[in-house]
Amino acid sequence: MVHLRLIAVVLVIASGHIVQAQLLPYIVEDFSPDDTGYYFLTTLHFNGASNALSEALILDGAGDVFFHQRIPNVSNFRVWPDGRMSFAARGKHILLDPTFSLSDSVSCVNGITNDLHELRILDNGHYLLLGSENVIMDLSGYAYFQNGNASGSANASVKSAVIQELDADRNLVWEWHAMDHFDFLDVDTTRLMNPNVVDWTHANALEVDTDGNILLSSRHFNEITKIDRTTGAILWRMGGVRNDFTFVQDPGFFLQHDVRRLPNGHITLFDNSKPNMHAGRGVEYEVDEEALIATPVWSRAYGEGAYSQAMGSMQRLSNGNTLIGWGALTPDNATFTTYDPDGIRVSELYFPDTIVTYRAYYFDELPFVVDRPAITCVEVGDAFELHADPEGPDHIWSTGAVGGSITVGLNDTVHVEVPVGSGGFLRSKPFTPAVDCLSTGLADAQQPPAPLMYPDPAGSELNVRLNGSGGSTHVQLIDAVGKILWSTVTSDPQVRIDLSPWNDGLYFIRMNGASYRFVKSGR
């Protein structure tokens, strides 16, 4: 099933609040409302348009926006097992804490330039990251530039990969320089265009192997390199002009991204490929490191003739499915697709515009608790009054309204957002009164076990004995049209509410996600 979704990206100021207009539609196909988990991605224009409005996004399992934050030129947004999140922007790797607040950043040390393609936060708290250095070389004897029509400069600046491992205090504990281990002509010479400034290795992924050594992806070498983490020596080279492996009934890979080692010992990567070659694909190899044989055991392309000009990712999920981020897919258009173990498409997301994501990630759950905004409703004549929970003056509705409540029609679909962290927004699930009011609204919210409320009917005060679990309880007094009149957060087993300011009539106590009716009679 195909659904159009919207992301809020254009900001205007209204009454001192941030209000978000609706832009950047995206299409989700075959996502289920019951699907769980979280997708992490970023929105980047690959060609032409500015990325000043790019966003870091978390989608829920149903494909609806859960969190977003505008970050110019953002890429590689993900969460780590320790609860931190990271993204690449502003020339460094930025870290967020579980409240989505900026907490730290990570950069290369000792004069090495950050390469934002990769950051790995290791189990011991160390950081493994890519960097680069510019080395001046005489390339005048290399007539391979511009498809063999030009020689290199006698004073060429060659960008070469560096790997650094930093401890938790940012001390350098290990370093590796590609220039010390590779020959210049290990490069795919079709990538040599500028004779003066040479993007040589174009490293784009790191993986700590199961034996503790390092896997490095060098895009412009068409190569995965295994590096001894103790000595720095190269253990083997897969792909490229110095390939050590025999590929069994497989063309190999080109301009690849996102190399990973699976628990079963296999290696996965995203094979971007090239025009007029095999289609770009996600591929899994069974690897015999003694005999140096690579055998493809799973592969999935988007379509015949489609390749990816840049970026891309492949992730094996816990249920055996595979998530492929297509990068700058050409000529087709898809952001990411999930496939089952037989290669049959499960779901897909794409933007009608020229939007790509550097990588797409999926996580079964978040390693922290997030209070996503919720919506309740009350029928008022022919309309419905919607209320955000938890309450707050900074709620931003998809209609442009700001505040704790809005009035909408029966078939309107809306969501509400709340500012969070360092410039981000948490978003509710979409809410349509015709679908959602019967299950979430106040009209049917009297559900057992109800708290003890007395006297009933109430007079000038009401006592509520809480059905708490020993922690804090958020208690609200709400009138018949859904307006919040009073609220408190308490750990006491009982609260007493002064009802004298309000007229006789029907009211509700809301707590623990449910609402309970009572009548006030007599001031």
C-alpha positions, 0 to 999 in steps of 0.5 A: 500500500502506498502512502504520502507522508510529509516532513516539516522543514520550513520555519516561520515565526508566529506569536513568538513560537516556531511554526512549521509549514509542510514540505518534503513529501515522501512516499512509503510503500507496504509499511504496516501501521503495526510495524515496530522499530525505528529508521534513521536517515538524513535528507540530502540533495545530491545534485543542484539544490542547497542542503541548508535545509537538510534534516536528521530523521527518525521514522517509526516502524510504520514510516511516520516521522518520530523525530526530526531536526534541521541540520545543514549538510547532515549525514550518517545519523544513527543511535549507539547501544550506549544510548548516544546518537551521532551525526556528521555535520559542521566538519565533525562528528556530533554526539547527542544524549538520549534527550536529543541534546548536544553532548559532545563531538569527536574529531581527529587529532594531531593535525589530521583532517576529519573525514565524515564518512565514518565514526564507530563507537566501540564497546570499550568507549573508544572512537574509531574514525576516518581522517585524511591528510594531503600529501604533495607528490610529483605525478608528472610521470602518471599519464592517467588523468582525464581518461588518459589524456593528461599527466598529473601535476609535478606538485599535486596535492593527494588526499590520502586516508588515515585511520585513528582510534581515540580513547574516551578522553580523545587520546590517540591510541592507534593510527594508520596511514594509507600512504605508507601501505598503498602504491599510487597506481592502486587507484582506479585510474578512471577516478583520476580527473583533477591533475592538481588535487587528487581524491586518491583513496576516498575511504568511506567505511571502517569495521572492527573485524571479529578477530579485532583487526580492521576492515577498510573500504576505499571507494576509489580503489574498488577495494576492501582491505584487512589491516592488522591492528597491531602491526598495521600490515595489510593482511589481504585485499579484496577487489581492485587492481591488487585483489587477492581473492577469487570471486566465484561466479561474481563480477566483484564490486565497484565504488562500494560503501558500508562494509560490515562483518556478519556474525556468521563470518560473511561480509556485506557491502553496498556495491554502487557499480558503474554505468554500463556494468552490472546493476548496483546492489547489496551483496553478501559474500561467504569469505574463505580467508585461507584460500582467499575465495569470495562466494556471493550467497545473497545479492539484490539489485534495485533494477536492471541497469540501475547503479548508484552514483554515490553513498549507499548502505546495506544492513542485515536485520535481526529478523533476517531481512535486509535494508538497502540504502540506495544512495544516489540511485540512477536512473531509478528513484528510491531511498531505501528498500527492505527485502526478505531473505529470498530477495522479495521486497517487503517495503520501500521509501522514496522522495519524489524530489532529488533527495538521498540519504548517505546511509539508512539504518534500522533499529529494533528499539531505542536504548532509552525511553522517549515520551512521544507526544500523544493526542486525545479528542473530544467531540464538540458539535460537528467538530473535534477538539484535539489535545496534546498529551503531555500538555505544554504551550510550545506544542506545534500542530501540523495545521500551523496552530501552536498550543495545547489544543486545536479543533478539526473536522472528522476526516482531518489528519493531523499530528503535533510536535514538541521541541526537544533537545538542541533544536529537534522535534518529537512528533506524535503519530498521525491522528484522524478523528474518524479513525482514532477518536473512538479508541483514544477520546474521552467519550469512552475513556472510563475504563477499569480499574478506575481510581477511587474518587469521592464524594460522588457527585463531588462538591467543592472538592474531590479526593482521588486515590491513585492507582500508581505503581510507586512512582510519580503520577501525572494527574489532570482535571479536564472539563467536558470539552477537553480543556485542562483546568488543573494538573499536578505530578505527585508520588502521594497515594491520594490527591485532593482537588479544590473544585470551587473555582468551577461550575457544576457539570461533567468533568474528567480526571486523566492519569496513566493514559486514561480518563475517568468521569465524575460529576460536580454538583453544588458549589 
